[in-house]
Amino acid sequence: MSFFRSRKVVPVTSDFLLECKDLVRHYGQIKPVDGVSLNLRPHELLSILGPSGCGKSTLLNLIAGLDEPQAGEIFIGGEEMSSVHHIVAPELRRVGMVFQDIALFPHLNVFKNVAYGLNGSKNEKRSRVEEMLKLVELSGSEKKMPHELSGGEQQRIAIARALAPAPRLLLLDEPFNSLDYRLRVQIRQDIRDILREAKVSAILVTHDQTEAYTFADRMILLSQGKVVQNGSSEEVYHEPATAWVASFVGEANLVPLELVGSAIGMENIPQLPKIRDRLWMSRLEDIKINRVPETTFHAGWIQEISFRGDHKILHVYHENGLVLRVSVPSRESWLLGDTVQLKPQHSRTYPA
């Protein structure tokens, strides 16, 4: 890899802190980034969600300057950072990174870890470290070694170190993976609050849907190196752009439209399109279920009940072989073999 390490920047007037335009990065036949465009506003938090190998980490490396694109452009703060002909070195981009493995220096105490990379006088460094430790609520831990900290505390120190040089953008590459579930939930919220208070824009890369929903203002879905949807968490969940998004984000019934129509009745499907050769999608919680007499037309039978803690999943079998899943509160009483009728409240269709 050869970087043109120049301080020269090309200013561009823009309302965005970050702009990526038609980025391409291939490795032989593998195409982790294949024409990706995205933007980020000042102080905005963005999640990039996708399965393993979809190009999330490669995209972060391109933004950070750790890799160079084969096509496309990256602008940060209106300054050109990457293009085929112009590459600004990573250390000149004012971009911080936090990795999955945390990567604190084991031989340095907390103070020296946070101060690493800071410029200025001794007093200026001390003042900045104290400010960062107060921000992450770990004041007084300056002399502790990394092995003396809990996993959550180590992650907070990693965030403090990344924020200490005052980056204009912070990149988080699946930073919560090594934490247990309960700690992960708490640290995720804490770091979100820290970034809000510090007024730092950030991009979180994750394969965890809940993490993507709860951390960011907006989320982007990547699949096979391409952006397949860009919107708020609510938009992505309730209005998935493709059948793949519907199946990847949350749980959904995704079946041939004609099959579901013959099972529960076309008249029971809202906003039914004229085209029949399509896939029909409905979220499990968007289907209303009622007990009915066994002789009811378009009825089904509860074949399986899956307990999920705060809710249950009812698997409803129909005469044509179709099984649809419905989510109900866990305290509702349903029995195997109950005769029921389903009425979707919201649904979408996609090309088959």
TIPADREN-695160 format. One record per residue (C-alpha): y negated, x, z negated. Coordinates in steps of 0.05 Angstrom, whole numbers, padded with zeros to 5 digits, always signed. Last residue first. Example, Ala and Ser with C-alpha at 12.3 -4.5 7.8 and 13.67 -1.06 7.14 Angstrom:
2
+00021+00273-00143
+00090+00246-00156
//
This chain:
352
+00264-00817+00128
+00188-00819+00132
+00158-00837+00064
+00149-00900+00024
+00111-00915-00040
+00123-00959-00101
+00088-00995-00158
+00109-01055-00199
+00182-01053-00179
+00220-01116-00199
+00291-01106-00223
+00340-01161-00243
+00391-01152-00298
+00462-01169-00318
+00481-01129-00380
+00545-01090-00369
+00527-01033-00416
+00480-01059-00468
+00404-01058-00476
+00363-01061-00540
+00292-01033-00535
+00279-00979-00587
+00281-00922-00536
+00225-00952-00494
+00249-00966-00423
+00256-00922-00360
+00293-00951-00300
+00343-00917-00254
+00368-00949-00189
+00441-00946-00166
+00457-00973-00097
+00529-00990-00082
+00515-01053-00041
+00533-01096-00102
+00480-01064-00147
+00486-01014-00204
+00429-01004-00255
+00425-00937-00291
+00381-00947-00352
+00342-00886-00376
+00321-00890-00448
+00255-00870-00481
+00224-00831-00539
+00288-00791-00550
+00320-00787-00481
+00381-00833-00489
+00418-00844-00423
+00448-00913-00412
+00499-00924-00357
+00525-00980-00313
+00473-01034-00327
+00489-01089-00277
+00449-01114-00218
+00419-01180-00193
+00395-01197-00123
+00414-01270-00131
+00425-01293-00203
+00497-01317-00218
+00505-01269-00277
+00446-01300-00313
+00384-01255-00319
+00360-01198-00365
+00294-01169-00341
+00273-01101-00316
+00203-01080-00291
+00202-01017-00250
+00143-00969-00255
+00173-00929-00312
+00227-00900-00267
+00176-00879-00214
+00186-00914-00148
+00202-00884-00080
+00227-00916-00015
+00250-00873+00043
+00236-00900+00113
+00271-00933+00171
+00243-01002+00157
+00173-00998+00187
+00133-01061+00170
+00111-01032+00104
+00125-01067+00037
+00064-01066-00008
+00104-01090-00068
+00180-01095-00065
+00207-01160-00096
+00204-01199-00030
+00249-01146+00001
+00304-01166-00046
+00335-01125-00102
+00396-01095-00067
+00382-01111+00006
+00312-01082+00000
+00337-01021-00037
+00384-01005+00021
+00332-01021+00074
+00282-00973+00041
+00330-00914+00038
+00328-00883-00032
+00282-00841-00076
+00282-00865-00149
+00236-00819-00185
+00234-00768-00242
+00175-00721-00252
+00147-00675-00199
+00201-00647-00154
+00228-00713-00126
+00160-00743-00111
+00135-00676-00084
+00194-00672-00036
+00184-00744-00013
+00113-00724+00007
+00041-00734-00016
+00058-00756-00086
+00012-00813-00109
+00028-00827-00182
+00047-00756-00203
+00003-00715-00157
-00056-00762-00165
-00050-00764-00241
-00045-00689-00247
-00108-00682-00205
-00103-00659-00133
-00075-00610-00082
-00009-00624-00047
+00040-00588-00001
+00007-00519-00003
+00052-00472+00036
+00095-00411+00019
+00162-00448+00019
+00135-00501-00028
+00071-00497-00068
+00040-00553-00108
-00032-00548-00130
-00059-00575-00195
-00126-00597-00223
-00160-00599-00290
-00106-00555-00319
-00063-00543-00380
-00029-00610-00393
-00002-00627-00324
+00019-00556-00304
+00054-00543-00370
+00090-00610-00366
+00114-00592-00296
+00142-00524-00314
+00149-00478-00253
+00085-00443-00272
+00025-00404-00246
-00039-00416-00287
-00106-00403-00254
-00167-00394-00297
-00242-00402-00298
-00276-00376-00361
-00325-00417-00402
-00305-00379-00466
-00299-00445-00504
-00258-00476-00448
-00215-00414-00443
-00201-00416-00517
-00185-00490-00515
-00134-00480-00459
-00106-00421-00499
-00096-00465-00560
-00064-00521-00519
-00014-00474-00488
-00002-00439-00554
+00017-00505-00588
+00065-00528-00533
+00098-00459-00527
+00106-00454-00602
+00147-00519-00603
+00187-00499-00541
+00205-00427-00559
+00162-00373-00528
+00183-00324-00473
+00161-00371-00417
+00090-00379-00442
+00054-00330-00396
+00079-00358-00330
+00031-00313-00290
-00038-00328-00319
-00097-00306-00277
-00166-00303-00309
-00230-00306-00268
-00302-00283-00283
-00274-00228-00327
-00314-00211-00390
-00281-00143-00406
-00253-00174-00470
-00221-00235-00437
-00155-00200-00418
-00150-00166-00485
-00163-00231-00522
-00110-00266-00479
-00059-00212-00495
-00078-00218-00568
-00065-00293-00566
+00003-00280-00534
+00021-00231-00588
+00001-00282-00641
+00047-00334-00609
+00105-00285-00608
+00094-00267-00680
+00057-00203-00697
+00083-00142-00735
+00115-00113-00673
+00046-00111-00640
+00018-00065-00694
-00033-00092-00744
-00098-00055-00756
-00144-00105-00722
-00111-00167-00753
-00172-00188-00794
-00196-00240-00744
-00139-00273-00708
-00170-00340-00689
-00168-00328-00613
-00245-00330-00609
-00251-00290-00674
-00207-00236-00645
-00251-00235-00582
-00316-00228-00621
-00287-00173-00666
-00264-00136-00603
-00333-00143-00572
-00369-00117-00635
-00322-00059-00641
-00332-00040-00568
-00407-00043-00575
-00405-00002-00638
-00363+00052-00604
-00410+00054-00545
-00395+00021-00478
-00336+00008-00433
-00275-00034-00450
-00209-00019-00415
-00168-00020-00479
-00209-00051-00535
-00160-00109-00545
-00101-00062-00550
-00140-00012-00592
-00158-00066-00643
-00088-00096-00644
-00054-00029-00658
-00030+00017-00603
+00041+00045-00595
+00071-00021-00570
+00018-00030-00515
+00018-00105-00504
+00056-00127-00442
+00056-00203-00452
+00124-00207-00415
+00101-00268-00375
+00037-00235-00352
-00036-00243-00368
-00086-00221-00315
-00161-00210-00313
-00206-00211-00252
-00272-00174-00251
-00259-00153-00178
-00275-00079-00184
-00210-00059-00221
-00168-00093-00167
-00197-00052-00109
-00238-00089-00057
-00202-00096+00010
-00237-00105+00077
-00207-00105+00147
-00149-00154+00142
-00186-00192+00089
-00195-00187+00015
-00252-00188-00036
-00310-00219+00002
-00363-00238-00047
-00385-00310-00060
-00364-00306-00132
-00294-00288-00110
-00277-00292-00035
-00207-00283-00007
-00193-00281+00068
-00136-00294+00116
-00083-00252+00150
-00035-00196+00130
-00059-00203+00059
-00063-00145+00010
-00026-00137-00056
-00050-00121-00126
-00119-00147-00108
-00119-00199-00163
-00122-00256-00112
-00065-00226-00072
-00023-00214-00135
-00035-00287-00155
-00010-00311-00087
+00052-00267-00093
+00065-00298-00162
+00065-00369-00134
+00102-00355-00069
+00156-00409-00069
+00209-00362-00098
+00223-00403-00160
+00201-00475-00153
+00128-00496-00151
+00065-00509-00192
-00002-00475-00187
-00046-00499-00244
-00122-00496-00241
-00173-00493-00297
-00246-00500-00275
-00303-00462-00308
-00335-00446-00240
-00300-00482-00183
-00234-00459-00153
-00212-00461-00081
-00148-00462-00040
-00120-00443+00027
-00049-00418+00039
-00025-00400+00109
+00045-00374+00094
+00050-00341+00027
+00122-00327+00005
+00146-00318+00077
+00212-00279+00077
+00234-00258+00147
+00203-00189+00139
+00160-00191+00076
+00105-00240+00094
+00036-00249+00065
-00012-00299+00097
-00075-00329+00068
-00110-00384+00107
-00174-00382+00067
-00175-00368-00008
-00240-00386-00043
-00256-00371-00115
-00319-00384-00156
-00337-00442-00110
-00405-00471-00094
-00413-00420-00038
-00464-00374-00006
-00428-00312+00020
-00442-00241-00002
-00403-00184+00033
-00385-00131-00018
-00389-00056-00016
-00360-00025-00078
-00305+00005-00035
-00233+00022-00051
-00201+00011+00018
-00131-00001-00009
-00067+00029+00019
+00000+00000+00000
//
